[in-house]
Amino acid sequence: TSLKELLQSRSDVLALSTVPEAYTPVMKFSMDNQPVDMIFASLPSYQCIPKDLNLLDVRVFEGLDDKAIRSINGSRVTERTCSIVPNFRNFCTTLRAVKLWAKSRGVYSNVLGFLGGVNYAILVACVCQRYIHAKPAELLMRFFTMFALWPFPHPVVLYNSQTKEEALMMSSNRQTMLKKGDQDDTSTATTTTTTTSSSRASSSTSVMR
C-alpha cells in the first residue's frame, strides 16, 4: 500500500494530489482543513529511520539523487534556521505576523515570483540575530525598517554561531547604517528644497527684468 493510498483512505484528508514531475516532487492535500505540502526523500543509508535523526549530518546525503537532495534540503534549512536564532519563541511569533501580512497583501508565493515561507523565515531570522533582546512587536517593526533600506542585491546572511559581543556589534553596525540612511534622506530633501528655492528666485528675477 502506498502513502497516497493510505492518505486517500482517511476521512480527514481532502483534495489529495501528487506532482511527481515537479522540480521538487510534492504531495498536496488538506488535513483537518489545513493545507499541507508534503515532500519525500528515501534514505538508503538507513535501514530504519532513528527517532533522533540529525538532518544536519552530511551522511544523510549518501546515495541520494538530485530530487531527493532537494526534498531533504527544505527540512535541513528549516532546522538550521531554527537552531541559530537567539529566541525561538520570538522568532516564531514574528514570522507568523510577517506571513499573515504577506498573504493579506498577495505577496506570498514562490510560484508567482514572490517570497515563500523559507525566504521569509530567513529574513526574520536575520532580524532576530541583529536585535537579540527585542520582543516580537519590535522585531516586526525592525523587519520592515531594515529591509526597506537593505542594499539589494547584497545577500542576507545568517550566522551559524556568534557570541553576545558579536551580536551586539552587528546590532550597533545596523543602527549606524539606519541612521546614515536617515541622514542621506534628509540631506537629499534639503538639497532639493534649496535647488527649488534657487530656481524660483531666478524665475522671479527674470520676470522683474
N, C-alpha and C positions, 0 to 999 in steps of 0.2 A: 504494500500500500504506500503510495506516495504522500508527501506532505500536503500537496494540493488536494488530494482526495480526502485526507483527514480533516483539513480545514473546511472543505465543502460539506462535510457531514455535520458540522457544528451549526446550531441554530443561531448563535450569536455572531456568525461571520457572514457578511453580505458583500456584494459587488466584488467577488474574487476574480482577479485576472493576473496572468503571468506575462512578462515581457522578456523572454529569454534572449532575444536578439538585440537587446539594448546594450549600450557601451558597458554598463554595469548591470547585469541581469537582476531583475527585481520582481517581486510578487506583491501586488497591490490588493488591499482589501480593507474592509471596515469591521472592527470588532467592538461590540458594545458602543456603537456609534462613534468610535474613534478611528480616524484614518490611519492606516499602517502601511508603510513601505518596507517590506522585508527583503533583505539581501541574504545570499547564502554562499558559503565557502566550505569546501571539503578539505580537511587537514589530513593528508595521507601519512604524515609523520607520527600521528597519534592513533593508536588502536582504539582508544576511548578518550573522550574529552574530559580532562580533570576539572573539578569544580573550581579550583584555584588557578585556572589557565591565565597566564600572563600574555596578553596580546601584544605587549610591547617587546617581548622577547623575539629576536630576529629568527629564531628557529621555527616559528610558525609559518615562515615563508617556504620552508623546504618542500619541494615537489609541487608547488602551486603554479598554475598557468596565469596568464595576464589577467583574465577576467576574475579569477579567484583572489588575486592580489588586490585588484581594485575594490572588490567587495569587502575584504577584510580591512583595508586601509581606512574605510569610513569609521569603523569601530575603534581603530588604533588612534586616529586623530582625535576622536571624542574623548577617549580615555586619557590621552596625553594632555589635552587642553584642560580637562577637569583636574588633573593632578598638579598643575603648575599655577593655578590661581590661588591667591593668598587666603581668600574666604569663599568657600564653595557655595554657601547659602546665599550670600550677597550676589555672587555671580549668577546663580540660577534665577533669583528674583529679577535682577536687571535684564537678563536675557529674555525672560518671559515678557517683560514690558516692551522691549525692543521688537520682539517678534509680533506682538499684538499691534504695535504701531505700524510695522512694515506690512502686515496683512491688511490692516484697515486702509492703508494708502495704496494698496495694489502693487507694492514693490518687493514682493516676497516670492520669488520663483526662479530657480536656475534655468528651467526650460524656456522661460520668456526673456532670459538675458539679465535678470536681476540677481541680487544676492540670495543665497539659500540659507538653510539652517546652520550648516557648518561655518559658512562665511561670517554670519552674524555672531556666532559663538566666538570665533577668533577675534573679531573686533571688540566684543565686550570683554573678553579675557585680556586683551591689550590694555584696555582702560583700567581693569581691576589691578593689573600689575603695576600701573603707574600711580594709582591712588589707593594704596593698600589699606588705609584706615577709613575710607569713605563708605557710607551707607548706600543702599540701593537708590534712594532718591537723588543723592549727589552723583552717583555713578551714571545714572541715566542722563542727567544734565551734562556731565563731562563727556559722555558719548557723543552727543550732538555737537557740543562746542569743539571737541577735539578733532572730529573727522570733517567738520565744516572747514577747518583750517589745515587739514592734513595735506602735505605736499605730494599728492599723487602725481606720477606713478611710483613714488618712493614706497617700498614694501612695508607692510605692517608686520613687525617681528615680535614673536613671543620668546621669552627667555626660559630655558629649562630649569634653571636654578639661580637663585640670587640671594644675597644677604640683605638684611634690613637696610644697611647703609647704601647698597647699590640701588635698592628700590626707591629710597628717599632721594637719591641723586637723580634718578630718572624722573621722579616727580618734580624735582626742582628745575631740571632742564626743560621739562614740558611747560611749566609755569612761565619760564623765561621766554619760550617760543610764543606762547599765547599773548604775553604782554607785548612782545615785539610786533606781533601781528596787529594788535590793537593800535600801537603807536604808528605803524605804517599806514593803517586805515585813516587815522586822524591826520597824519601828515599829508596824505593824498587829498583828503577833503579840504584841508586848509589851502593847499596849492591850487586846487580847483576854484575855491572861493576867491582867492587873490587874483587868479587869472581872469575870472569872470568880472571882478570889480574893475580891473585894469581895462578890459575891453569896453566896459560900459563908459568908463571915464574917457577913453579915446573917442568913442562914438559921440559923446556929449560935446567934446571939443570940436569935432568935425562939424557938428550941427551949428554950433555957435559961430564958427568961421563962415 
